[in-house]
Amino acid sequence: MVRVDCSEHQHFAEFAAKEKVLRQELNRRSTVRRDTAMVRAVVNSSYPAKPLMAFIPKDFTIEQLRAVVQRGRVSAQMLSALRRDERQGVRVLLAQVERQRAAERRERRRIDRMLSRERALWRRGVRYVAGVDEVGVGPLAGPVVAAAVIFDVGDSLAGVDDSKRLDPDARKDLAAAIRERAAGVGIGCATVEEIDRINIYRAGVLAMRRAVEALPLAPQHLLVDARIIPDLPVPQRPIIRGDATCFSIAAASILAKTYRDELMVNLDRRYPQYGFRRHKGYATAEHQAAIRRYGPCELHRRSYTFLRELRGQYSPHFYELKERLTGLPAAAELRAIERELETHGAGLNGAERKKLRLLIARRTALL
């Protein structure tokens, strides 16, 4: 039989317990050092923006946690840790994270809705679906530009929307991302001369056809913003408000808009007096004043009757009636102008009468 000195055994047990506590403390400190290094890396902008999986202990300051949240995507483990932290600053930060996650869920649902047409075609085995859109119908100057975009089956990109809903910086960033992600991109233009010769509607369709023909891949189906593109042996579907409701068309609108904007900025160097860099050829007050002062240049669409109106080339009777419509005339005055237009409008040309009727309708709608 082996005899054990109880006093020695008790001493050994106490030593083992202390050693265990010491090891736990060393491990805890090691973890804190590791996580602190991670947080410092985030604060120093050297940590990659990827899911952050490390447990965040309460030893971290609110500022450190905020830096982590702002730089990376919050994992479920980190979110659980934040929920257990009772500090008021963490409560505020958690609310921010929850709002961000809710916004991301809404964005995923929005993109899913926009992709419904593409996914229906993909399920039928149609691999190359091209979205097509044009921009530049309204400006007084410059070409009309169209883009066609094909994405790989199942691909998507957060943030894609109607280009008119996006600010210039967002459009620029998304255009770069679309070009990087898309399976194929095509750009087509119709010149000012073509716009004046065949009219703006046909020129827009022509630009769309050229964009489709410029694709590096042969599309199997076209999703087009509110148009049918003739002379293309490809099934196509026109979609009203497609740039706001269809993913591929919205992507095309972003590419077409950014391409045309950059083109007008470059053309501004040749004609700096018109300010194309700022208004991109649209009929802003600045642009109208420049046309009155300098007259139109070779970039202006001479077929647009508004140019003649700006240069004082309409009849004196037109400008007299237009002056009376300035501001917000009373209903009786509007009716009097309308009667005069009907009884004495023979001396006005069709464009003048059309413009005056439009102004009357707009003023009446404001009453």
Contacts in CASP RR format, 6 or more apart in sequence:
PFRMAT RR
TARGET T0000
AUTHOR 0000-0000-0000
METHOD contacts of the structure
MODEL  1
MVRVDCSEHQHFAEFAAKEKVLRQELNRRSTVRRDTAMVRAVVNSSYPAK
PLMAFIPKDFTIEQLRAVVQRGRVSAQMLSALRRDERQGVRVLLAQVERQ
RAAERRERRRIDRMLSRERALWRRGVRYVAGVDEVGVGPLAGPVVAAAVI
FDVGDSLAGVDDSKRLDPDARKDLAAAIRERAAGVGIGCATVEEIDRINI
YRAGVLAMRRAVEALPLAPQHLLVDARIIPDLPVPQRPIIRGDATCFSIA
AASILAKTYRDELMVNLDRRYPQYGFRRHKGYATAEHQAAIRRYGPCELH
RRSYTFLRELRGQYSPHFYELKERLTGLPAAAELRAIERELETHGAGLNG
AERKKLRLLIARRTALL
31 55 0 8 1.000
31 57 0 8 1.000
32 57 0 8 1.000
32 59 0 8 1.000
34 54 0 8 1.000
35 54 0 8 1.000
35 55 0 8 1.000
35 56 0 8 1.000
35 57 0 8 1.000
35 60 0 8 1.000
36 59 0 8 1.000
36 60 0 8 1.000
36 64 0 8 1.000
38 47 0 8 1.000
38 52 0 8 1.000
38 54 0 8 1.000
38 68 0 8 1.000
39 60 0 8 1.000
39 64 0 8 1.000
39 65 0 8 1.000
39 67 0 8 1.000
39 68 0 8 1.000
40 64 0 8 1.000
41 47 0 8 1.000
42 64 0 8 1.000
42 67 0 8 1.000
42 68 0 8 1.000
42 71 0 8 1.000
42 72 0 8 1.000
43 64 0 8 1.000
43 67 0 8 1.000
45 71 0 8 1.000
47 71 0 8 1.000
47 72 0 8 1.000
49 71 0 8 1.000
49 72 0 8 1.000
49 73 0 8 1.000
50 72 0 8 1.000
50 73 0 8 1.000
51 72 0 8 1.000
51 73 0 8 1.000
51 75 0 8 1.000
52 68 0 8 1.000
52 72 0 8 1.000
52 73 0 8 1.000
52 74 0 8 1.000
52 75 0 8 1.000
52 78 0 8 1.000
53 75 0 8 1.000
53 77 0 8 1.000
53 78 0 8 1.000
54 78 0 8 1.000
55 77 0 8 1.000
55 78 0 8 1.000
55 81 0 8 1.000
56 65 0 8 1.000
56 68 0 8 1.000
56 78 0 8 1.000
56 81 0 8 1.000
56 82 0 8 1.000
57 81 0 8 1.000
58 85 0 8 1.000
58 87 0 8 1.000
62 87 0 8 1.000
62 89 0 8 1.000
62 90 0 8 1.000
62 93 0 8 1.000
65 82 0 8 1.000
65 90 0 8 1.000
65 93 0 8 1.000
66 93 0 8 1.000
68 78 0 8 1.000
69 93 0 8 1.000
69 96 0 8 1.000
69 97 0 8 1.000
74 82 0 8 1.000
74 97 0 8 1.000
74 100 0 8 1.000
74 101 0 8 1.000
79 94 0 8 1.000
79 97 0 8 1.000
82 90 0 8 1.000
82 93 0 8 1.000
82 94 0 8 1.000
82 97 0 8 1.000
83 94 0 8 1.000
85 94 0 8 1.000
104 158 0 8 1.000
107 158 0 8 1.000
107 159 0 8 1.000
108 158 0 8 1.000
111 156 0 8 1.000
111 157 0 8 1.000
111 158 0 8 1.000
111 159 0 8 1.000
111 160 0 8 1.000
111 247 0 8 1.000
113 245 0 8 1.000
114 160 0 8 1.000
114 245 0 8 1.000
114 246 0 8 1.000
114 247 0 8 1.000
114 250 0 8 1.000
115 154 0 8 1.000
115 156 0 8 1.000
115 247 0 8 1.000
117 129 0 8 1.000
117 223 0 8 1.000
117 237 0 8 1.000
117 239 0 8 1.000
117 246 0 8 1.000
118 129 0 8 1.000
118 151 0 8 1.000
118 154 0 8 1.000
118 223 0 8 1.000
118 246 0 8 1.000
118 247 0 8 1.000
118 248 0 8 1.000
119 154 0 8 1.000
121 129 0 8 1.000
121 221 0 8 1.000
122 129 0 8 1.000
122 153 0 8 1.000
122 154 0 8 1.000
126 220 0 8 1.000
126 221 0 8 1.000
127 153 0 8 1.000
127 220 0 8 1.000
128 150 0 8 1.000
128 183 0 8 1.000
128 217 0 8 1.000
128 218 0 8 1.000
128 219 0 8 1.000
128 220 0 8 1.000
128 221 0 8 1.000
129 150 0 8 1.000
129 151 0 8 1.000
129 219 0 8 1.000
129 220 0 8 1.000
129 221 0 8 1.000
129 222 0 8 1.000
129 223 0 8 1.000
129 248 0 8 1.000
130 148 0 8 1.000
130 149 0 8 1.000
130 150 0 8 1.000
130 212 0 8 1.000
130 215 0 8 1.000
130 219 0 8 1.000
130 221 0 8 1.000
130 222 0 8 1.000
130 223 0 8 1.000
130 248 0 8 1.000
131 148 0 8 1.000
131 149 0 8 1.000
131 150 0 8 1.000
131 222 0 8 1.000
131 223 0 8 1.000
131 224 0 8 1.000
131 246 0 8 1.000
131 248 0 8 1.000
131 249 0 8 1.000
131 251 0 8 1.000
131 252 0 8 1.000
132 146 0 8 1.000
132 147 0 8 1.000
132 148 0 8 1.000
132 208 0 8 1.000
132 211 0 8 1.000
132 212 0 8 1.000
132 222 0 8 1.000
132 223 0 8 1.000
132 224 0 8 1.000
132 225 0 8 1.000
132 227 0 8 1.000
132 229 0 8 1.000
132 249 0 8 1.000
132 252 0 8 1.000
133 146 0 8 1.000
133 147 0 8 1.000
133 208 0 8 1.000
133 224 0 8 1.000
133 225 0 8 1.000
133 242 0 8 1.000
133 243 0 8 1.000
133 249 0 8 1.000
133 250 0 8 1.000
133 252 0 8 1.000
133 253 0 8 1.000
133 256 0 8 1.000
134 144 0 8 1.000
134 145 0 8 1.000
134 146 0 8 1.000
134 147 0 8 1.000
134 204 0 8 1.000
134 207 0 8 1.000
134 208 0 8 1.000
134 211 0 8 1.000
134 225 0 8 1.000
134 227 0 8 1.000
134 256 0 8 1.000
135 144 0 8 1.000
135 145 0 8 1.000
135 146 0 8 1.000
135 163 0 8 1.000
135 253 0 8 1.000
135 256 0 8 1.000
135 257 0 8 1.000
135 260 0 8 1.000
136 142 0 8 1.000
136 143 0 8 1.000
136 144 0 8 1.000
136 145 0 8 1.000
136 260 0 8 1.000
137 144 0 8 1.000
137 200 0 8 1.000
137 201 0 8 1.000
137 204 0 8 1.000
138 200 0 8 1.000
138 282 0 8 1.000
138 283 0 8 1.000
139 280 0 8 1.000
139 281 0 8 1.000
139 282 0 8 1.000
139 283 0 8 1.000
139 301 0 8 1.000
140 281 0 8 1.000
140 282 0 8 1.000
140 283 0 8 1.000
140 287 0 8 1.000
140 291 0 8 1.000
140 300 0 8 1.000
140 301 0 8 1.000
140 304 0 8 1.000
140 306 0 8 1.000
140 307 0 8 1.000
141 192 0 8 1.000
141 274 0 8 1.000
141 276 0 8 1.000
141 281 0 8 1.000
141 287 0 8 1.000
141 296 0 8 1.000
141 297 0 8 1.000
141 299 0 8 1.000
141 300 0 8 1.000
141 301 0 8 1.000
142 192 0 8 1.000
142 263 0 8 1.000
142 264 0 8 1.000
142 267 0 8 1.000
142 281 0 8 1.000
142 299 0 8 1.000
142 300 0 8 1.000
142 301 0 8 1.000
143 189 0 8 1.000
143 190 0 8 1.000
143 191 0 8 1.000
143 192 0 8 1.000
143 195 0 8 1.000
143 207 0 8 1.000
143 260 0 8 1.000
143 263 0 8 1.000
144 189 0 8 1.000
144 190 0 8 1.000
144 195 0 8 1.000
144 200 0 8 1.000
144 203 0 8 1.000
144 204 0 8 1.000
144 207 0 8 1.000
145 187 0 8 1.000
145 188 0 8 1.000
145 189 0 8 1.000
145 207 0 8 1.000
145 256 0 8 1.000
145 259 0 8 1.000
145 260 0 8 1.000
145 263 0 8 1.000
146 187 0 8 1.000
146 188 0 8 1.000
146 189 0 8 1.000
146 204 0 8 1.000
146 207 0 8 1.000
146 208 0 8 1.000
146 210 0 8 1.000
146 211 0 8 1.000
146 252 0 8 1.000
146 256 0 8 1.000
147 185 0 8 1.000
147 186 0 8 1.000
147 187 0 8 1.000
147 188 0 8 1.000
147 211 0 8 1.000
147 252 0 8 1.000
147 253 0 8 1.000
147 254 0 8 1.000
147 255 0 8 1.000
147 256 0 8 1.000
147 259 0 8 1.000
148 185 0 8 1.000
148 186 0 8 1.000
148 208 0 8 1.000
148 211 0 8 1.000
148 212 0 8 1.000
148 214 0 8 1.000
148 215 0 8 1.000
148 219 0 8 1.000
148 222 0 8 1.000
148 252 0 8 1.000
149 178 0 8 1.000
149 182 0 8 1.000
149 184 0 8 1.000
149 185 0 8 1.000
149 186 0 8 1.000
149 248 0 8 1.000
149 251 0 8 1.000
149 252 0 8 1.000
149 255 0 8 1.000
150 182 0 8 1.000
150 183 0 8 1.000
150 184 0 8 1.000
150 185 0 8 1.000
150 215 0 8 1.000
150 217 0 8 1.000
150 219 0 8 1.000
150 248 0 8 1.000
151 181 0 8 1.000
151 182 0 8 1.000
151 183 0 8 1.000
151 247 0 8 1.000
151 248 0 8 1.000
151 251 0 8 1.000
152 183 0 8 1.000
155 181 0 8 1.000
155 183 0 8 1.000
156 247 0 8 1.000
157 174 0 8 1.000
157 177 0 8 1.000
157 178 0 8 1.000
157 181 0 8 1.000
157 251 0 8 1.000
159 170 0 8 1.000
159 174 0 8 1.000
160 174 0 8 1.000
160 178 0 8 1.000
160 247 0 8 1.000
160 250 0 8 1.000
160 251 0 8 1.000
160 254 0 8 1.000
161 244 0 8 1.000
161 250 0 8 1.000
162 243 0 8 1.000
162 244 0 8 1.000
162 250 0 8 1.000
162 253 0 8 1.000
163 171 0 8 1.000
163 243 0 8 1.000
163 250 0 8 1.000
163 253 0 8 1.000
163 254 0 8 1.000
163 256 0 8 1.000
163 257 0 8 1.000
163 258 0 8 1.000
164 243 0 8 1.000
164 253 0 8 1.000
165 244 0 8 1.000
166 174 0 8 1.000
166 254 0 8 1.000
168 261 0 8 1.000
171 254 0 8 1.000
171 257 0 8 1.000
171 258 0 8 1.000
172 258 0 8 1.000
174 251 0 8 1.000
174 254 0 8 1.000
175 254 0 8 1.000
175 255 0 8 1.000
175 258 0 8 1.000
175 259 0 8 1.000
178 185 0 8 1.000
178 251 0 8 1.000
178 254 0 8 1.000
178 255 0 8 1.000
179 185 0 8 1.000
179 255 0 8 1.000
182 251 0 8 1.000
183 217 0 8 1.000
184 215 0 8 1.000
184 216 0 8 1.000
184 217 0 8 1.000
185 215 0 8 1.000
185 216 0 8 1.000
185 255 0 8 1.000
186 211 0 8 1.000
186 212 0 8 1.000
186 214 0 8 1.000
186 215 0 8 1.000
186 216 0 8 1.000
187 211 0 8 1.000
187 214 0 8 1.000
187 255 0 8 1.000
187 256 0 8 1.000
187 259 0 8 1.000
188 207 0 8 1.000
188 208 0 8 1.000
188 210 0 8 1.000
188 211 0 8 1.000
188 214 0 8 1.000
189 207 0 8 1.000
189 210 0 8 1.000
190 203 0 8 1.000
190 204 0 8 1.000
190 206 0 8 1.000
190 207 0 8 1.000
190 210 0 8 1.000
192 298 0 8 1.000
192 299 0 8 1.000
192 300 0 8 1.000
192 301 0 8 1.000
194 203 0 8 1.000
194 206 0 8 1.000
195 203 0 8 1.000
195 301 0 8 1.000
195 303 0 8 1.000
196 301 0 8 1.000
196 302 0 8 1.000
196 303 0 8 1.000
198 206 0 8 1.000
199 303 0 8 1.000
200 301 0 8 1.000
200 303 0 8 1.000
205 227 0 8 1.000
205 229 0 8 1.000
205 230 0 8 1.000
208 224 0 8 1.000
208 227 0 8 1.000
208 229 0 8 1.000
209 229 0 8 1.000
209 230 0 8 1.000
209 231 0 8 1.000
209 232 0 8 1.000
211 252 0 8 1.000
211 256 0 8 1.000
212 219 0 8 1.000
212 222 0 8 1.000
212 229 0 8 1.000
212 232 0 8 1.000
212 234 0 8 1.000
219 234 0 8 1.000
220 234 0 8 1.000
220 235 0 8 1.000
221 234 0 8 1.000
221 235 0 8 1.000
221 236 0 8 1.000
221 237 0 8 1.000
222 229 0 8 1.000
222 232 0 8 1.000
222 234 0 8 1.000
222 235 0 8 1.000
222 236 0 8 1.000
222 237 0 8 1.000
223 236 0 8 1.000
223 237 0 8 1.000
223 239 0 8 1.000
223 242 0 8 1.000
223 246 0 8 1.000
223 248 0 8 1.000
223 249 0 8 1.000
224 236 0 8 1.000
224 237 0 8 1.000
224 238 0 8 1.000
224 239 0 8 1.000
224 249 0 8 1.000
225 238 0 8 1.000
225 239 0 8 1.000
225 241 0 8 1.000
225 242 0 8 1.000
225 243 0 8 1.000
225 246 0 8 1.000
225 249 0 8 1.000
225 252 0 8 1.000
225 253 0 8 1.000
226 238 0 8 1.000
226 239 0 8 1.000
226 240 0 8 1.000
226 241 0 8 1.000
226 242 0 8 1.000
227 238 0 8 1.000
228 236 0 8 1.000
228 238 0 8 1.000
229 236 0 8 1.000
239 245 0 8 1.000
239 246 0 8 1.000
239 249 0 8 1.000
242 249 0 8 1.000
242 250 0 8 1.000
243 249 0 8 1.000
243 250 0 8 1.000
243 252 0 8 1.000
243 253 0 8 1.000
244 250 0 8 1.000
260 280 0 8 1.000
261 280 0 8 1.000
264 276 0 8 1.000
264 277 0 8 1.000
264 280 0 8 1.000
264 281 0 8 1.000
265 276 0 8 1.000
265 277 0 8 1.000
267 276 0 8 1.000
267 299 0 8 1.000
268 274 0 8 1.000
268 275 0 8 1.000
268 276 0 8 1.000
268 277 0 8 1.000
271 297 0 8 1.000
271 299 0 8 1.000
273 290 0 8 1.000
273 293 0 8 1.000
273 294 0 8 1.000
274 281 0 8 1.000
274 287 0 8 1.000
274 290 0 8 1.000
274 291 0 8 1.000
274 294 0 8 1.000
274 297 0 8 1.000
274 299 0 8 1.000
275 286 0 8 1.000
275 287 0 8 1.000
275 290 0 8 1.000
276 299 0 8 1.000
278 284 0 8 1.000
278 286 0 8 1.000
279 286 0 8 1.000
279 287 0 8 1.000
281 287 0 8 1.000
283 306 0 8 1.000
288 310 0 8 1.000
291 300 0 8 1.000
291 307 0 8 1.000
291 310 0 8 1.000
291 311 0 8 1.000
292 310 0 8 1.000
292 311 0 8 1.000
295 311 0 8 1.000
296 302 0 8 1.000
296 307 0 8 1.000
296 311 0 8 1.000
300 307 0 8 1.000
301 307 0 8 1.000
305 351 0 8 1.000
305 355 0 8 1.000
308 314 0 8 1.000
308 351 0 8 1.000
309 318 0 8 1.000
309 351 0 8 1.000
309 355 0 8 1.000
312 319 0 8 1.000
314 349 0 8 1.000
314 351 0 8 1.000
314 352 0 8 1.000
315 347 0 8 1.000
315 348 0 8 1.000
315 349 0 8 1.000
315 352 0 8 1.000
317 344 0 8 1.000
317 345 0 8 1.000
317 347 0 8 1.000
317 348 0 8 1.000
318 348 0 8 1.000
318 352 0 8 1.000
318 355 0 8 1.000
318 356 0 8 1.000
321 337 0 8 1.000
321 340 0 8 1.000
321 341 0 8 1.000
321 356 0 8 1.000
322 355 0 8 1.000
322 356 0 8 1.000
322 359 0 8 1.000
324 333 0 8 1.000
324 337 0 8 1.000
325 334 0 8 1.000
325 337 0 8 1.000
325 356 0 8 1.000
325 359 0 8 1.000
325 360 0 8 1.000
325 363 0 8 1.000
327 363 0 8 1.000
328 363 0 8 1.000
328 366 0 8 1.000
328 367 0 8 1.000
329 337 0 8 1.000
329 363 0 8 1.000
331 364 0 8 1.000
331 367 0 8 1.000
334 360 0 8 1.000
334 363 0 8 1.000
334 364 0 8 1.000
334 367 0 8 1.000
337 356 0 8 1.000
337 360 0 8 1.000
338 360 0 8 1.000
341 348 0 8 1.000
341 353 0 8 1.000
341 356 0 8 1.000
341 357 0 8 1.000
341 360 0 8 1.000
345 353 0 8 1.000
348 356 0 8 1.000
END
